[in-house]
Amino acid sequence: MTKIRSISTKINIQARLANYAALSKFRLSSFVVLSSAIGFIIGSQSVSFDWIKFLLFTAGGTLVTFASNAINQLIEKDSDKFMTRTQSRPLPTSAMTQMDAVLFIGVTALAGILTLTFAVNAMAGLLSALSLIIYGFIYTPLKKVSSIAVFVGAIPGALPPLLGYVAATNELNHYAFWLFLVQFFWQFPHFWAIAWLSYEDYLKANIMLLPSRDGKSKVSAFITLIYTVVLIPLSLYPAYLKGYMTVGSGILLLASIGFTYLAFEFYRKCEDKDARKLMFGSFIYLLVFLISLFF
């Protein structure tokens, strides 16, 4: 009997941990944390690298990211029931109570922001709190009102590399803003490709994220293309600062041209398969961008 009870307890603990992982969007959070960690490493090139500060920054940033994603799911718990890709989340299925979610948000948000503020620097704490507020309480409810939500959501989505840089240097300079701008403009083709592929699913929840009122139209595809084109001149900024083409700028320039080509093909054909290529291409582009920072 004791053994059975022990096995049952173990299963319950594993189930609760799985629910919290789903609530925090653990895999998505990993990308956010990676982006901010690289921003920290790049910022540390101008100062001495502080391992303790880096670990505390990573821990604090992870907690704030968890909280932001959990707020998103708590607010959208009813909408998520209608969408195929979200209806199995812990809140729509009642695998987790709303009170559990609220407690999780409170603990992770408070612990994360306090860690960043007092163990890293005040600017990092302020930016992380701002990111959480915009993503959780402005972007999330705005998704049901207007496609302008994508623009609003791109702000906290672009903050991780800037936040990492600021955490390391305690300085908000032009290079930090460049890191922000690349990830800011990257997000539009990324999210619009996803919105195109999940268009019908989003409609079930009364969510419109594509830039054109016509939905899956040539106009939406053209606007998507424009945002990828902007990434091309942005990729040359490090070369402009140094006065010559760096290896990193060259890598990022080629990636930006390739990403724009995928967007052009998407615009030319307006087919789901091309939207899917653009979506996967966006993941590759982000990784290339982060890697290019080291060259």
C-alpha positions in Angstrom: 0.0 0.0 0.0 2.8 2.4 0.9 4.5 1.6 -2.4 1.3 2.3 -4.3 0.9 5.6 -2.5 4.5 6.6 -3.3 4.0 5.8 -7.0 0.7 7.8 -7.0 2.4 10.8 -5.3 5.2 10.7 -7.9 2.8 10.6 -10.8 0.9 13.6 -9.3 4.1 15.6 -8.9 5.1 14.8 -12.4 1.7 15.9 -13.7 1.8 19.2 -11.8 5.3 19.9 -13.1 4.1 19.2 -16.6 1.2 21.6 -16.1 3.5 24.3 -14.9 5.9 23.7 -17.8 2.9 24.1 -20.2 1.7 27.2 -18.4 5.1 28.8 -18.7 5.5 27.7 -22.3 8.8 26.3 -21.4 10.2 25.6 -24.9 9.2 29.1 -26.1 10.8 30.6 -22.9 14.0 28.9 -23.7 14.4 30.9 -27.0 13.7 34.1 -25.0 16.3 33.3 -22.4 18.8 32.3 -25.0 18.3 35.6 -26.8 18.8 37.6 -23.5 21.8 35.5 -22.5 23.6 36.2 -25.7 22.8 39.9 -25.3 24.5 39.7 -21.9 27.5 38.0 -23.3 27.8 40.5 -26.1 27.5 43.4 -23.6 30.2 41.8 -21.4 32.8 42.1 -24.2 33.2 45.8 -23.1 33.3 44.9 -19.4 34.6 42.0 -17.4 32.4 39.0 -17.5 30.6 38.3 -14.2 29.5 34.7 -14.0 27.4 35.2 -10.8 25.6 38.2 -12.3 25.0 36.2 -15.5 23.5 33.3 -13.7 21.3 35.5 -11.5 20.2 37.5 -14.6 19.4 34.2 -16.5 17.4 33.0 -13.5 15.5 36.3 -13.0 14.8 36.6 -16.7 13.5 33.1 -16.9 11.1 33.7 -14.0 9.7 36.9 -15.6 9.3 35.1 -18.9 7.4 32.3 -17.2 5.1 34.8 -15.5 4.4 36.7 -18.8 3.5 33.5 -20.6 1.3 32.3 -17.7 -0.6 35.7 -17.7 -1.2 35.2 -21.4 -2.7 31.8 -20.8 -4.8 32.9 -17.8 -6.4 35.8 -19.7 -7.0 33.6 -22.8 -8.2 30.5 -20.9 -11.7 30.7 -22.5 -10.5 31.5 -26.0 -8.0 28.6 -25.8 -10.9 26.2 -25.6 -11.9 26.9 -29.2 -8.5 26.6 -30.8 -7.1 23.2 -31.8 -3.5 24.1 -30.9 -4.3 25.5 -27.4 -7.3 23.5 -26.2 -5.1 21.0 -24.4 -3.4 23.6 -22.2 -3.8 23.1 -18.4 -6.3 25.9 -17.8 -8.8 25.1 -20.7 -8.8 21.4 -19.6 -9.1 22.3 -15.9 -5.9 20.3 -15.2 -4.9 23.3 -13.2 -7.0 25.8 -11.3 -7.0 29.5 -11.9 -5.8 30.0 -8.3 -2.8 27.8 -9.0 -2.0 29.9 -12.1 -2.4 33.2 -10.2 0.0 32.0 -7.4 2.5 30.8 -10.0 2.4 34.2 -11.7 2.7 36.1 -8.5 5.7 34.0 -7.3 7.6 34.0 -10.6 7.0 37.6 -11.4 7.9 38.9 -8.0 11.0 36.7 -7.7 12.2 37.5 -11.2 11.8 41.2 -11.1 13.3 41.5 -7.6 16.3 39.4 -8.7 16.9 41.5 -11.7 16.5 44.7 -9.8 18.7 44.0 -6.8 21.1 41.3 -8.1 21.7 42.8 -11.6 20.7 46.4 -11.9 17.7 48.7 -11.6 17.4 49.2 -15.3 17.2 45.5 -16.0 14.4 45.2 -13.4 12.5 48.1 -14.8 12.7 46.8 -18.4 11.6 43.3 -17.3 8.6 44.7 -15.4 7.7 46.8 -18.5 8.0 43.8 -20.7 5.7 41.7 -18.5 3.1 44.5 -18.3 3.0 45.1 -22.1 2.9 41.4 -23.0 0.5 40.2 -20.4 -1.9 43.1 -19.9 -1.8 45.1 -23.1 -0.9 42.8 -26.0 -2.9 39.7 -24.8 -6.3 41.4 -24.5 -5.6 43.6 -27.5 -5.4 40.5 -29.7 -9.2 40.3 -29.8 -9.5 44.0 -30.7 -7.1 44.7 -33.5 -4.2 43.3 -35.5 -2.2 46.3 -34.0 -1.6 43.8 -31.2 1.2 42.3 -33.2 3.0 45.7 -33.2 2.4 46.0 -29.4 3.5 42.4 -28.7 6.7 43.0 -30.8 7.9 45.5 -28.2 8.3 43.0 -25.3 9.3 40.3 -27.8 12.3 42.4 -28.9 13.5 43.4 -25.4 15.4 40.2 -24.5 18.7 40.9 -26.3 18.6 44.6 -25.3 17.8 43.6 -21.7 20.8 41.2 -21.7 23.1 43.9 -23.0 21.8 46.4 -20.4 22.1 43.9 -17.6 25.8 43.4 -18.5 26.7 47.1 -19.1 24.1 49.1 -17.2 24.0 51.2 -20.3 21.2 51.8 -22.8 23.1 52.9 -25.9 22.7 52.8 -29.7 24.0 49.2 -30.0 21.4 48.0 -27.5 18.7 49.7 -29.6 20.1 48.0 -32.7 19.7 44.6 -31.0 16.1 45.6 -30.2 15.3 46.8 -33.7 16.5 43.6 -35.5 14.4 41.4 -33.2 11.5 43.8 -33.4 11.2 43.7 -37.2 12.0 40.0 -37.3 8.8 39.3 -35.3 6.4 40.5 -37.9 7.1 38.0 -40.6 7.5 35.4 -37.9 4.1 35.9 -36.3 2.2 36.7 -39.5 3.4 33.4 -41.1 2.0 31.6 -38.0 -1.2 33.7 -38.2 -1.6 32.8 -41.8 -1.2 29.1 -41.2 -3.5 29.2 -38.1 -5.9 31.7 -39.6 -9.1 29.5 -39.3 -8.0 28.4 -35.8 -7.6 32.0 -34.7 -11.0 32.9 -36.1 -12.7 30.3 -33.8 -11.4 32.4 -30.9 -12.2 35.7 -32.6 -8.6 36.7 -32.9 -7.3 38.5 -36.0 -3.5 38.9 -36.2 -2.9 39.3 -40.0 -2.2 42.9 -41.0 -5.0 43.2 -43.6 -8.7 43.1 -42.8 -9.0 40.7 -45.7 -7.1 38.1 -43.8 -5.2 35.6 -46.0 -4.7 38.1 -48.8 -2.1 39.5 -51.1 -2.0 42.7 -49.0 -1.1 40.7 -45.8 1.6 38.9 -47.7 3.0 42.2 -49.2 3.1 43.9 -45.7 5.0 40.9 -44.4 7.5 41.2 -47.2 8.1 44.9 -46.4 9.1 44.1 -42.8 11.7 41.5 -44.0 13.2 44.1 -46.4 13.9 46.4 -43.5 16.2 43.8 -42.0 18.6 44.1 -44.9 19.9 47.7 -44.1 19.7 46.9 -40.4 22.1 44.0 -40.9 24.8 46.5 -42.1 24.8 48.6 -38.9 27.7 46.9 -37.2 29.7 47.4 -40.4 28.7 51.1 -40.4 30.0 51.4 -36.8 33.4 49.9 -37.6 33.8 51.4 -41.0 34.2 48.1 -42.8 32.2 44.9 -43.5 32.5 42.6 -40.5 32.1 38.8 -40.8 29.0 39.1 -38.6 27.5 41.8 -40.8 28.2 39.7 -43.9 26.5 36.6 -42.3 23.5 38.6 -41.2 23.2 40.4 -44.6 23.1 37.1 -46.4 20.5 35.7 -43.9 18.4 38.9 -44.3 18.5 38.5 -48.1 17.5 34.9 -47.8 14.7 35.7 -45.4 13.4 38.4 -47.7 13.5 35.9 -50.6 11.3 33.5 -48.6 8.9 36.4 -47.9 8.9 37.4 -51.6 8.0 33.8 -52.6 5.2 33.9 -50.0 3.9 37.2 -51.4 4.2 35.9 -55.0 2.3 32.6 -54.4 0.3 33.3 -51.2 0.2 29.6 -50.4 0.3 27.8 -47.0 3.5 25.9 -47.9 5.3 29.2 -48.5 4.0 30.6 -45.3 5.4 27.5 -43.6 8.8 28.0 -45.2 8.8 31.6 -44.0 7.9 30.5 -40.5 10.7 27.9 -40.3 13.0 30.4 -42.0 12.3 32.9 -39.2 13.6 30.5 -36.6 16.8 30.0 -38.6 17.1 33.7 -39.1 16.9 34.4 -35.4 19.6 31.8 -34.6 21.8 33.2 -37.4 21.3 36.8 -36.0 22.3 35.7 -32.5 25.4 33.7 -33.8 26.5 36.6 -36.0 26.9 38.8 -33.0 30.0 36.9 -32.0 31.8 37.8 -35.3 
